[in-house]
Amino acid sequence: MSAPNHPGFDTLALHAGQQPDPTTGARAVPIYQSTSFVFEDSDRAASLFDVARGGHVYSRISNPTVAVLEERMAALEGGVGAVCTASGMAAIHVGIATICGAGGHIVASRSLYGGTHNLLSYTLPRFGITTTFVDPRDPEAFARAITPATRLLFAETLSNPRGEVLDVPRVAAVAHAAGLPLLVDATLTTPVLQKPLALGADIVMHSLTKFIGGHGIAVGGVLIDGGRFDWEASGRFPELSEPYEGFHGMDFVEEFGPAAYAMRARKEGLRDFGATLSPGNAFHLLQGVETLALRMSRHVSNTERVVDYLAGADGVSAIHHPRMATHPDHDLASELLPEGAGAVFGFELTGGRSAGNAFIEALELFSHLANVGDAKSLVIHPASTTHSRMDDAALLEAGVSPGLVRLSIGLENPDDLVADLAQALKRATRKARS
Amino acid sequence: MITEIDGHVVFVGTGHVDWREDQPTLLLLHGAGMDRTVWVLLARYFARHGYNVVAPDFPAHGGSGGVVLGDIESQADWVWRLIDTLRVGGDGETPVLPEGALIAAGHSMGALAALAMAGQRATMVARLVLLGVGYPMGVGQALLDAAHANERAAVDMITIYGHAHASRLGRNTVAGISVINNAAALLEQAAPGVLHADLAACNTWQGGEQAAASFGQGRTCIIVGQEDRMTPRRATMNLLEPLGARLEVLEDCGHMVMSEQPEAVLQAMKRGVRDDASTG
């Protein structure tokens, strides 16, 4: 018996979670645009409600089209199960709420997407869940912030706009030493560039809206359960290891073992919070998944070309991409992100806020909007948009300099991207001097 | 449910329904390196359809403590002790199970243990349901070696060879759950040495003929996957005649029948526990 091989990433991206439709023979994943599903008899109905058989009841909780995307994402990340949600923010919320209630505490990286920062800083405290923010480059800072109330550690595998790379193995080790799980937002790396579960993370979430969907046409999120964290042994998670009156006294660890977290996230999180992914959006996102590896390769190669150009361009004072040898996480990225450190990064214009404005307005190919991970190249100037209410001192406190520009590099011809950046830089530099 | 044998915790899945004295008991025994959770849907179904379900974690598996049992006969002895300890079907004080009130089902290694049990106390067991089974249950040396070394390759061999092609790509009826990755996670949870001890127990058991002869004919249902590469069909056929068993072969299914084809297994089990080939 020779050592066998699992299906490769590209094969799973096309096939995982689906067989051709047995009724129609449809090869593509059909869109099951139905809120609910007929019970063939009352016994089957009761069994589905009792979780004594597999199947779909109501699309808020599960849907055949969405289930293909869920199983495919679990396969690509190496997880035991996945739960899709209406957005990446919904995935974070369900991810936290599944194991954390009032009185709970989170230790999180301070370098987070703004929406996540809002959730942790302002919204969750209203429900009794607090967060301590720490430097993601300091694993020991996570350890020092853990309290008896802590229920999880949270960070992004690759942050933007400064490109901080999370040392997943070391932060996971800190979490596990304290009997806690590590939840990571891997939106900017995708399973093509890194598989956090294999590095020690316990739960992975993605905004599917970004690179995985890849075409800027559908909002969605996903939560993936690694199935390796021992909820029972930790003793901190009665939500999973004790009977839950809200679901027929279900003890999720006792019943489902490795898939306990994913099952509770669905049976409670989707049932009660209702942030469900629509089957139509699941279909659109599946088209993105099928070409994810091909696209990420091009996103990365285009980014490297752009970074190399900017490194020698007039009017650019700093580039926050780990490809740069001067970046603080250059070596860590080489180790943990050998296929490339993503396609979203910031860079600094010497002319400050006015140069940033001028640069954005001069770009012709890049689209000025608030998104990342599209097939098309995107740009935003935080000081004049997302952080426009801050003065220069407050911007610096937030790590956003007045001249910082964020790029999300798309799939266009790289020569065209460089040409557009060059002409915009020239005009911005001229304006800054005038 | 948690009980104790020899001072060691024993974790028993029950399908989360209170037992009733007037019901038959359905015993569900897991396979090598696995635990009770492989039965979750079937346990919950039968517990709600007239059976007291007993789905234990063997010693050193899942939530059970103790030392791994190194051979199939020891596993059978241990399960009988568990049945006596639980006093299922009794009032909690007077032992034990009425004669013929037990239906013993097992998957792979658990199927061998169920057969051995049935051979030990043939009158106590009404029916046998053996899933993913063959006899002898030979295990390849490469798998034994990898398991002995606690290498990841052992998990890969079982998850890949243990699942049909379709299951390796996935299409689970339980939304969002990866059959193959869930199996891998279960196997990875096994303590060092446990998987090897289980596989060696399967590989070396030679009591199948005697157990089958003791149990007799006409009370066994065998359920196997059409693409089972872990227990090839010729090994399954070795049990068919001695047990006078009825054979159910599931399409698009490998060795991990309960997770690969949960609905087909449920229907086959419903027939098997009643020994009724016509029941849907």
Interface residues (C-beta under 8 A of the other chain):
Chain A: M1 S2 A3 P4 N5 H6 P7 T11 L12 H15 A16 G17 Q18 Q19 A46 S47 D50 V51 A52 R53 G54 G55 H56 I61 S62 N63 V66 A67 V68 E70 E71 R72 A74 A75 G78 G79 V80 G81 A82 V83 C84 G226 G227 R228 E232 H248 G249 M250 D251 E254 E255 F256 G257 P258 A259 A262 M263 R266
Chain B: F11 G13 G15 H16 D35 R36 T37 V40 L41 R44 Y45 R48 G62 G63 G140 Q141 A142 L143 A153 D156 M157 T159 I160 Y161 A166 R168 L169 G170 R171 N172 T173 V174 A175 G176 I177 S178 I180 N181 N182 A185 L186 E188 Q189 P262 E263 L266
